[in-house]
Amino acid sequence: MPAGSPRQVLWLRPDAVGDNLIALPMLPHVARRYPGARITVVCQEVVAPLYEACPHVSAVVAFRRGPAL
């Protein structure tokens, strides 16, 4: 990994399924740009399986989106 490159990337996608489907194809580019970096995705539970199946993702942190207060 080149000096100054991040060791970790946090991919925040708290939005809906469609937005995640559009954003998902960017992950191979991020992985190529930062080789060796660990990519962690934060997303809604309903979308988590998309990222869990992605070979570029090291970890998925899923949350359940509830109604607004």
C-alpha positions, 0 to 999 in steps of 0.5 A: 500500500502506498504511503499516505493511502488509507488503511480503512474506508467507511462506505456509508449508505443509509439510504434506500435499496435503489440508491444502494444498487446504483452506488454498489458498482463504485466499490470495485473502483474504490478497492482498486484506488486503495489496494489493501484497504479494508472496506466497511459498509454501514447500511440498512438491514434490508440492503446488507445482503448486497454488500455481504456478497461483494468481494470488495467488502471486508465487513458490513454493519447493518441497522434497522431503520425505524420510524422517525420520532 
